[in-house]
Amino acid sequence: MTPGACYACDREAEFDRLPPPYVAEFGEAPGFHLHFHVVPRPVDLHPDLRGPRVFGLLGRDEADEVSTHERDAFALRLAARLRTPADAKG
């Protein structure tokens, strides 16, 4: 599986099939805000890229990246999935 290919699925259950994501927090510089990364984990993530080594997927060739269109479509599907009934009232 190429990096980011877990985004390509457009079935509603795509989020339920994935292992729990990695969550990394960075806030080490004085005066800066906290910075979080939520990193989805493909089911077939290579063992060499597990844990903090998942950041080894950054800086890959452009051909290995998820397209802007795929990223945007995924973000919209995720946002819709995270909305609650209270969000609709606002």
N, CA, C and O atoms as a GROMACS GRO file, in nm:
protein
  360
    1MET      N    1   0.084  -0.118   0.000
    1MET     CA    2   0.000   0.000   0.000
    1MET      C    3   0.088   0.124   0.000
    1MET      O    4   0.185   0.130   0.076
    2THR      N    5   0.058   0.219  -0.081
    2THR     CA    6   0.136   0.341  -0.085
    2THR      C    7   0.095   0.430   0.031
    2THR      O    8  -0.018   0.419   0.079
    3PRO      N    9   0.183   0.520   0.077
    3PRO     CA   10   0.148   0.608   0.187
    3PRO      C   11   0.022   0.686   0.154
    3PRO      O   12   0.008   0.742   0.045
    4GLY      N   13  -0.070   0.689   0.248
    4GLY     CA   14  -0.193   0.765   0.231
    4GLY      C   15  -0.303   0.691   0.159
    4GLY      O   16  -0.414   0.744   0.149
    5ALA      N   17  -0.277   0.571   0.109
    5ALA     CA   18  -0.380   0.501   0.032
    5ALA      C   19  -0.501   0.468   0.117
    5ALA      O   20  -0.608   0.441   0.062
    6CYS      N   21  -0.488   0.469   0.249
    6CYS     CA   22  -0.603   0.441   0.334
    6CYS      C   23  -0.711   0.548   0.318
    6CYS      O   24  -0.825   0.525   0.358
    7TYR      N   25  -0.678   0.662   0.261
    7TYR     CA   26  -0.777   0.767   0.238
    7TYR      C   27  -0.866   0.739   0.119
    7TYR      O   28  -0.975   0.797   0.107
    8ALA      N   29  -0.823   0.652   0.031
    8ALA     CA   30  -0.890   0.638  -0.098
    8ALA      C   31  -1.028   0.576  -0.089
    8ALA      O   32  -1.111   0.599  -0.177
    9CYS      N   33  -1.055   0.499   0.013
    9CYS     CA   34  -1.184   0.431   0.026
    9CYS      C   35  -1.294   0.533   0.052
    9CYS      O   36  -1.278   0.621   0.136
   10ASP      N   37  -1.405   0.521  -0.020
   10ASP     CA   38  -1.512   0.617   0.004
   10ASP      C   39  -1.639   0.554   0.058
   10ASP      O   40  -1.748   0.609   0.040
   11ARG      N   41  -1.627   0.440   0.123
   11ARG     CA   42  -1.742   0.380   0.190
   11ARG      C   43  -1.750   0.437   0.331
   11ARG      O   44  -1.648   0.470   0.391
   12GLU      N   45  -1.870   0.448   0.384
   12GLU     CA   46  -1.891   0.504   0.518
   12GLU      C   47  -1.810   0.431   0.624
   12GLU      O   48  -1.765   0.494   0.719
   13ALA      N   49  -1.791   0.302   0.609
   13ALA     CA   50  -1.723   0.223   0.711
   13ALA      C   51  -1.572   0.240   0.710
   13ALA      O   52  -1.504   0.176   0.790
   14GLU      N   53  -1.519   0.325   0.622
   14GLU     CA   54  -1.373   0.338   0.613
   14GLU      C   55  -1.309   0.372   0.746
   14GLU      O   56  -1.199   0.325   0.775
   15PHE      N   57  -1.375   0.451   0.828
   15PHE     CA   58  -1.316   0.493   0.955
   15PHE      C   59  -1.321   0.381   1.058
   15PHE      O   60  -1.237   0.375   1.148
   16ASP      N   61  -1.419   0.293   1.045
   16ASP     CA   62  -1.434   0.184   1.141
   16ASP      C   63  -1.336   0.070   1.116
   16ASP      O   64  -1.308  -0.008   1.207
   17ARG      N   65  -1.284   0.059   0.995
   17ARG     CA   66  -1.195  -0.052   0.960
   17ARG      C   67  -1.050  -0.025   1.000
   17ARG      O   68  -0.971  -0.118   1.011
   18LEU      N   69  -1.015   0.099   1.021
   18LEU     CA   70  -0.876   0.133   1.048
   18LEU      C   71  -0.841   0.113   1.194
   18LEU      O   72  -0.927   0.130   1.281
   19PRO      N   73  -0.716   0.076   1.222
   19PRO     CA   74  -0.672   0.070   1.362
   19PRO      C   75  -0.680   0.210   1.423
   19PRO      O   76  -0.685   0.308   1.349
   20PRO      N   77  -0.681   0.221   1.555
   20PRO     CA   78  -0.682   0.354   1.616
   20PRO      C   79  -0.566   0.438   1.564
   20PRO      O   80  -0.457   0.385   1.541
   21PRO      N   81  -0.587   0.567   1.545
   21PRO     CA   82  -0.479   0.652   1.491
   21PRO      C   83  -0.373   0.679   1.597
   21PRO      O   84  -0.396   0.663   1.717
   22TYR      N   85  -0.257   0.721   1.550
   22TYR     CA   86  -0.155   0.774   1.640
   22TYR      C   87  -0.191   0.919   1.667
   22TYR      O   88  -0.239   0.989   1.578
   23VAL      N   89  -0.168   0.964   1.789
   23VAL     CA   90  -0.185   1.105   1.822
   23VAL      C   91  -0.055   1.151   1.884
   23VAL      O   92  -0.010   1.095   1.984
   24ALA      N   93   0.005   1.253   1.825
   24ALA     CA   94   0.132   1.307   1.876
   24ALA      C   95   0.111   1.453   1.911
   24ALA      O   96   0.045   1.527   1.838
   25GLU      N   97   0.168   1.494   2.023
   25GLU     CA   98   0.154   1.632   2.069
   25GLU      C   99   0.292   1.694   2.082
   25GLU      O  100   0.384   1.634   2.138
   26PHE      N  101   0.306   1.815   2.028
   26PHE     CA  102   0.432   1.887   2.036
   26PHE      C  103   0.404   2.023   2.098
   26PHE      O  104   0.319   2.098   2.048
   27GLY      N  105   0.473   2.056   2.204
   27GLY     CA  106   0.456   2.185   2.269
   27GLY      C  107   0.582   2.224   2.343
   27GLY      O  108   0.576   2.280   2.452
   28GLU      N  109   0.696   2.193   2.283
   28GLU     CA  110   0.821   2.210   2.356
   28GLU      C  111   0.881   2.350   2.348
   28GLU      O  112   0.964   2.385   2.432
   29ALA      N  113   0.841   2.431   2.252
   29ALA     CA  114   0.899   2.565   2.240
   29ALA      C  115   0.825   2.663   2.330
   29ALA      O  116   0.702   2.672   2.324
   30PRO      N  117   0.896   2.737   2.414
   30PRO     CA  118   0.830   2.833   2.504
   30PRO      C  119   0.749   2.936   2.424
   30PRO      O  120   0.794   2.987   2.322
   31GLY      N  121   0.630   2.965   2.474
   31GLY     CA  122   0.548   3.068   2.411
   31GLY      C  123   0.467   3.022   2.291
   31GLY      O  124   0.393   3.102   2.234
   32PHE      N  125   0.478   2.896   2.252
   32PHE     CA  126   0.405   2.846   2.135
   32PHE      C  127   0.285   2.764   2.181
   32PHE      O  128   0.283   2.710   2.291
   33HIS      N  129   0.187   2.757   2.095
   33HIS     CA  130   0.068   2.677   2.122
   33HIS      C  131   0.100   2.528   2.112
   33HIS      O  132   0.203   2.488   2.057
   34LEU      N  133   0.011   2.448   2.166
   34LEU     CA  134   0.026   2.303   2.150
   34LEU      C  135  -0.004   2.266   2.006
   34LEU      O  136  -0.087   2.328   1.941
   35HIS      N  137   0.064   2.166   1.959
   35HIS     CA  138   0.051   2.123   1.820
   35HIS      C  139   0.026   1.973   1.820
   35HIS      O  140   0.107   1.896   1.871
   36PHE      N  141  -0.086   1.932   1.762
   36PHE     CA  142  -0.122   1.791   1.758
   36PHE      C  143  -0.120   1.737   1.616
   36PHE      O  144  -0.156   1.808   1.522
   37HIS      N  145  -0.080   1.614   1.602
   37HIS     CA  146  -0.093   1.540   1.476
   37HIS      C  147  -0.180   1.419   1.506
   37HIS      O  148  -0.154   1.346   1.602
   38VAL      N  149  -0.282   1.397   1.425
   38VAL     CA  150  -0.361   1.275   1.431
   38VAL      C  151  -0.328   1.201   1.302
   38VAL      O  152  -0.359   1.247   1.193
   39VAL      N  153  -0.264   1.086   1.317
   39VAL     CA  154  -0.210   1.014   1.202
   39VAL      C  155  -0.286   0.882   1.184
   39VAL      O  156  -0.275   0.793   1.269
   40PRO      N  157  -0.362   0.869   1.074
   40PRO     CA  158  -0.431   0.741   1.052
   40PRO      C  159  -0.330   0.629   1.029
   40PRO      O  160  -0.223   0.651   0.973
   41ARG      N  161  -0.367   0.510   1.072
   41ARG     CA  162  -0.279   0.394   1.056
   41ARG      C  163  -0.342   0.295   0.958
   41ARG      O  164  -0.443   0.234   0.989
   42PRO      N  165  -0.283   0.279   0.841
   42PRO     CA  166  -0.334   0.177   0.749
   42PRO      C  167  -0.321   0.039   0.814
   42PRO      O  168  -0.230   0.016   0.894
   43VAL      N  169  -0.411  -0.050   0.780
   43VAL     CA  170  -0.406  -0.184   0.839
   43VAL      C  171  -0.278  -0.257   0.801
   43VAL      O  172  -0.233  -0.345   0.875
   44ASP      N  173  -0.220  -0.223   0.689
   44ASP     CA  174  -0.098  -0.292   0.646
   44ASP      C  175   0.027  -0.204   0.658
   44ASP      O  176   0.122  -0.218   0.581
   45LEU      N  177   0.027  -0.114   0.757
   45LEU     CA  178   0.144  -0.030   0.780
   45LEU      C  179   0.265  -0.118   0.810
   45LEU      O  180   0.260  -0.204   0.898
   46HIS      N  181   0.372  -0.096   0.737
   46HIS     CA  182   0.493  -0.175   0.754
   46HIS      C  183   0.546  -0.159   0.898
   46HIS      O  184   0.545  -0.048   0.951
   47PRO      N  185   0.591  -0.268   0.960
   47PRO     CA  186   0.641  -0.260   1.098
   47PRO      C  187   0.752  -0.157   1.117
   47PRO      O  188   0.767  -0.102   1.226
   48ASP      N  189   0.830  -0.131   1.013
   48ASP     CA  190   0.937  -0.031   1.024
   48ASP      C  191   0.884   0.111   1.036
   48ASP      O  192   0.960   0.203   1.066
   49LEU      N  193   0.753   0.130   1.011
   49LEU     CA  194   0.693   0.263   1.016
   49LEU      C  195   0.594   0.278   1.131
   49LEU      O  196   0.516   0.373   1.134
   50ARG      N  197   0.596   0.186   1.224
   50ARG     CA  198   0.503   0.192   1.336
   50ARG      C  199   0.556   0.281   1.448
   50ARG      O  200   0.677   0.304   1.459
   51GLY      N  201   0.464   0.330   1.530
   51GLY     CA  202   0.501   0.418   1.641
   51GLY      C  203   0.552   0.551   1.588
   51GLY      O  204   0.504   0.599   1.485
   52PRO      N  205   0.648   0.611   1.656
   52PRO     CA  206   0.697   0.742   1.612
   52PRO      C  207   0.764   0.738   1.474
   52PRO      O  208   0.783   0.842   1.411
   53ARG      N  209   0.799   0.618   1.428
   53ARG     CA  210   0.862   0.608   1.295
   53ARG      C  211   0.762   0.633   1.183
   53ARG      O  212   0.801   0.642   1.066
   54VAL      N  213   0.631   0.646   1.217
   54VAL     CA  214   0.531   0.676   1.114
   54VAL      C  215   0.564   0.809   1.044
   54VAL      O  216   0.525   0.830   0.929
   55PHE      N  217   0.634   0.897   1.114
   55PHE     CA  218   0.673   1.024   1.052
   55PHE      C  219   0.773   1.004   0.939
   55PHE      O  220   0.804   1.098   0.867
   56GLY      N  221   0.826   0.883   0.923
   56GLY     CA  222   0.912   0.850   0.809
   56GLY      C  223   0.835   0.857   0.678
   56GLY      O  224   0.896   0.859   0.570
   57LEU      N  225   0.702   0.860   0.685
   57LEU     CA  226   0.622   0.874   0.562
   57LEU      C  227   0.625   1.017   0.508
   57LEU      O  228   0.589   1.040   0.393
   58LEU      N  229   0.668   1.112   0.590
   58LEU     CA  230   0.676   1.251   0.544
   58LEU      C  231   0.794   1.266   0.449
   58LEU      O  232   0.894   1.195   0.460
   59GLY      N  233   0.782   1.359   0.357
   59GLY     CA  234   0.892   1.388   0.267
   59GLY      C  235   0.910   1.287   0.156
   59GLY      O  236   1.017   1.279   0.096
   60ARG      N  237   0.808   1.211   0.128
   60ARG     CA  238   0.815   1.113   0.019
   60ARG      C  239   0.804   1.183  -0.115
   60ARG      O  240   0.776   1.303  -0.122
   61ASP      N  241   0.825   1.108  -0.222
   61ASP     CA  242   0.809   1.163  -0.356
   61ASP      C  243   0.664   1.206  -0.377
   61ASP      O  244   0.572   1.147  -0.321
   62GLU      N  245   0.646   1.309  -0.458
   62GLU     CA  246   0.512   1.360  -0.487
   62GLU      C  247   0.420   1.251  -0.542
   62GLU      O  248   0.300   1.251  -0.516
   63ALA      N  249   0.476   1.158  -0.617
   63ALA     CA  250   0.396   1.049  -0.676
   63ALA      C  251   0.336   0.959  -0.568
   63ALA      O  252   0.235   0.893  -0.592
   64ASP      N  253   0.398   0.956  -0.449
   64ASP     CA  254   0.348   0.874  -0.339
   64ASP      C  255   0.246   0.946  -0.252
   64ASP      O  256   0.183   0.884  -0.166
   65GLU      N  257   0.228   1.076  -0.274
   65GLU     CA  258   0.138   1.153  -0.190
   65GLU      C  259  -0.007   1.136  -0.233
   65GLU      O  260  -0.037   1.103  -0.348
   66VAL      N  261  -0.096   1.158  -0.138
   66VAL     CA  262  -0.238   1.162  -0.167
   66VAL      C  263  -0.265   1.295  -0.238
   66VAL      O  264  -0.212   1.398  -0.199
   67SER      N  265  -0.348   1.291  -0.340
   67SER     CA  266  -0.377   1.414  -0.413
   67SER      C  267  -0.454   1.512  -0.325
   67SER      O  268  -0.519   1.473  -0.229
   68THR      N  269  -0.446   1.639  -0.360
   68THR     CA  270  -0.519   1.742  -0.286
   68THR      C  271  -0.668   1.712  -0.288
   68THR      O  272  -0.737   1.729  -0.187
   69HIS      N  273  -0.718   1.667  -0.400
   69HIS     CA  274  -0.860   1.632  -0.412
   69HIS      C  275  -0.898   1.520  -0.314
   69HIS      O  276  -0.999   1.529  -0.245
   70GLU      N  277  -0.817   1.415  -0.310
   70GLU     CA  278  -0.844   1.303  -0.219
   70GLU      C  279  -0.837   1.346  -0.073
   70GLU      O  280  -0.920   1.306   0.009
   71ARG      N  281  -0.738   1.430  -0.040
   71ARG     CA  282  -0.725   1.480   0.098
   71ARG      C  283  -0.847   1.561   0.137
   71ARG      O  284  -0.903   1.542   0.245
   72ASP      N  285  -0.889   1.653   0.047
   72ASP     CA  286  -1.004   1.738   0.076
   72ASP      C  287  -1.132   1.656   0.091
   72ASP      O  288  -1.212   1.681   0.180
   73ALA      N  289  -1.150   1.558   0.002
   73ALA     CA  290  -1.269   1.474   0.009
   73ALA      C  291  -1.271   1.395   0.139
   73ALA      O  292  -1.376   1.381   0.202
   74PHE      N  293  -1.156   1.343   0.180
   74PHE     CA  294  -1.147   1.269   0.305
   74PHE      C  295  -1.180   1.360   0.423
   74PHE      O  296  -1.254   1.321   0.513
   75ALA      N  297  -1.124   1.481   0.423
   75ALA     CA  298  -1.147   1.574   0.534
   75ALA      C  299  -1.296   1.608   0.546
   75ALA      O  300  -1.348   1.617   0.657
   76LEU      N  301  -1.364   1.626   0.434
   76LEU     CA  302  -1.507   1.655   0.437
   76LEU      C  303  -1.586   1.536   0.491
   76LEU      O  304  -1.680   1.553   0.568
   77ARG      N  305  -1.549   1.415   0.451
   77ARG     CA  306  -1.618   1.296   0.501
   77ARG      C  307  -1.593   1.279   0.651
   77ARG      O  308  -1.684   1.243   0.726
   78LEU      N  309  -1.471   1.305   0.695
   78LEU     CA  310  -1.439   1.294   0.837
   78LEU      C  311  -1.514   1.400   0.917
   78LEU      O  312  -1.569   1.370   1.023
   79ALA      N  313  -1.517   1.523   0.868
   79ALA     CA  314  -1.589   1.630   0.937
   79ALA      C  315  -1.737   1.595   0.951
   79ALA      O  316  -1.796   1.617   1.057
   80ALA      N  317  -1.796   1.542   0.846
   80ALA     CA  318  -1.937   1.502   0.851
   80ALA      C  319  -1.958   1.392   0.954
   80ALA      O  320  -2.059   1.390   1.025
   81ARG      N  321  -1.863   1.301   0.963
   81ARG     CA  322  -1.873   1.190   1.058
   81ARG      C  323  -1.859   1.238   1.202
   81ARG      O  324  -1.917   1.180   1.293
   82LEU      N  325  -1.783   1.345   1.223
   82LEU     CA  326  -1.759   1.394   1.358
   82LEU      C  327  -1.867   1.491   1.407
   82LEU      O  328  -1.874   1.521   1.527
   83ARG      N  329  -1.950   1.541   1.318
   83ARG     CA  330  -2.056   1.634   1.358
   83ARG      C  331  -2.154   1.565   1.452
   83ARG      O  332  -2.183   1.446   1.440
   84THR      N  333  -2.203   1.642   1.546
   84THR     CA  334  -2.301   1.590   1.640
   84THR      C  335  -2.432   1.664   1.618
   84THR      O  336  -2.432   1.768   1.552
   85PRO      N  337  -2.542   1.614   1.671
   85PRO     CA  338  -2.669   1.687   1.660
   85PRO      C  339  -2.659   1.829   1.717
   85PRO      O  340  -2.726   1.920   1.668
   86ALA      N  341  -2.577   1.848   1.819
   86ALA     CA  342  -2.560   1.983   1.875
   86ALA      C  343  -2.498   2.079   1.774
   86ALA      O  344  -2.527   2.198   1.777
   87ASP      N  345  -2.413   2.028   1.686
   87ASP     CA  346  -2.351   2.112   1.583
   87ASP      C  347  -2.457   2.169   1.489
   87ASP      O  348  -2.444   2.283   1.443
   88ALA      N  349  -2.560   2.093   1.461
   88ALA     CA  350  -2.665   2.137   1.368
   88ALA      C  351  -2.748   2.249   1.428
   88ALA      O  352  -2.806   2.329   1.354
   89LYS      N  353  -2.756   2.256   1.560
   89LYS     CA  354  -2.836   2.361   1.626
   89LYS      C  355  -2.768   2.496   1.622
   89LYS      O  356  -2.834   2.600   1.623
   90GLY      N  357  -2.632   2.495   1.615
   90GLY     CA  358  -2.554   2.617   1.627
   90GLY      C  359  -2.563   2.707   1.514
   90GLY      O  360  -2.501   2.813   1.515
   0.00000   0.00000   0.00000
